[in-house]
Amino acid sequence: MRNTNPIYDNGSQVNHGFQHEEQRPPPYAPPSGINPALTQYPGPQNPQFLYQNPSPPYPPERYSPAHNLHQYVPQAASVSTSQTTTPGLQRSAKLAHRASRRKKWPWIVGTVAALLVIAGIIVGVLWFYGVFDCLQGQRCAADNKCVGYSQWCDGKLDCPSGGDEAHCFRLYGSNFLLQMYSNVNRKWEYVCSDGWSNELGIKVCEEIGYERETYVGYEKIGSGESLDFMLVKTDALNMSTQSFLSKSSSCPSNKAVALKCIDCGRSSGSRIVGGVTVQSKGVWPWQVSLQASGRHLCGGSIITPYWIVTAAHCVQEISNARDWTVYAGYLTRSEMRLAVGNSVGRIVKHDFDPRTNENDVALMKLNRPLTITNSNVKPVCLPNKGMQFSAPREAYITGWGALQSGGLSSESLQEAKIRLIDRTTCNSRQVYNGQITNTMICAGKLEGGVDSCQGDSGGPLVTKENSLWWLVGDTSWGDGCAFRNKPGVYGNVTYFLDWIHEQMRKY
């Protein structure tokens, strides 16, 4: 199995264990790669990063009275077969059958009674443990308290942990349309732009998980159809969810709020299709190098000035935040050796399973924010709800990973263009034989030739939509590097979106 564990400059590996919607109940070919010069050496012998190689049974007998054939039988004749089923015998058989049925009734009644007793016991146990006391609501995630549906997103904290008011807003689609959860209709609804303001926008962005300092603004977007809107009360600007009313056709402008909480997904500089050394710092401004003891071990993606998305297997063994340093805005490792970097204050790891590579995502929070005022350091956009990234969409991978399987990390940042691969195809027997779950995305080329490799772990898999770049995945695992029928596997960021926002709110 290709191990995309972090590696040191000498090739030794750090992690040996490896790597790697919608209605919710109340809220909550020829090889082409990095180094074209190596195309004359196809095959696994010359793998490189971003990396190119070229009848049913019979029924039982049962008693049945013989029919009277109305046949004349001489008196002198012996008793015929028809005489063996006399009316007396028929009556005896019926009596025996009735007696048999009477004997079955006590057994049937007893069985039904026993089942009712067992069912009663089960119901009693479930009731004792509180299973049925929350039929008209949902339990708070942190403290198990039952809160009625009408209490979710009503502007009042009913869960001691505040969970009932923590998942009330979200952004939808590539236009960043704002949606709020309606506890009346129990569904997500757009927010009417009438009465909206930047003060409200900032507070909503903070509730989603973004910092106040990153707020951009809002736009009014016409829906082109009649929708149910959440309408702002003009006399309420305290930003509790009581500031909204759920009404259909009560938005005079029929325009929804499109909210930008952060300027993300913008790239500058030139890009060479097919995969080469990156020549301009502004091409992938969200790419960072995660280093421990002065050595590059993994990649990561900037999503806010404070937060970095990476892979959970990167921090599986080196889990102390103080051991890590983040370098942003650089193309070469030699540049980073002369730089200071940003220290890490907290690491939040998902429920990663190193046996199956499930949930291979983690977050790093920096002690001080990155400066994102220049084009060299910018965040990538987290995918919004409702965005679907399906095969064979084009995507890019970047990193300082090994140029061949088991080799040293690259001195310069590398890039390559690949395509998303359908999960059904990736789970076929000749590819990964059912190992790909909903927490994963396959991407690469089935014929081989271009792939991520050791040292690229945690780095971004991005795609472009609506003129912006979106973080589709984080580099996780795969068999070998750029082998045929063994594409790269990435953490599914869309699947992890709620978890990511929850950590951003919490910390």
Secondary structure, 3 states (H helix, E strand, C coil): CCCCCCECCCCCECCCCCCCCCCCCCCCCCCCCCCHHHCCCCCCCCCCCCCCCCCCCCCCCCCCCCCCCCCCCCCCCCCCHHHHCCHHHHHHHHHHHHHHHHHHHHHHHHHHHHHHHHHHHHHHHHHHCCCCCCCCEEECCCCCCEEEHHHCCCCCCCCCCCHHHCCCEEEECCCCEEEEEECCCCEEEEEECCCCCHHHHHHHHHHHCCCHHHCCEEEEEECCCCCEEEEECCCCCCCCHHHEEEEECCCCCCEEEEEECCCCCCCCCCCCCCCCECCCCCCCCCEEEEEECCEEEEEEEECCCCEEEECHHHHCCCCCHHHEEEEECCCEHHHHHCCCCEEEEEEEECCCECCCCECCCEEEEECCCCCCCCCCCCCCECCCECCCCCCCCEEEEEECCECCCCCCECCECEEEEEEEECHHHHCCCCCCCCCCCCCEEEEECCCCCCCCCCCCCCCEEEEEECCEEEEEEEEEECCCCCCCCCCEEEEEHHHHHHHHHHHHHHC
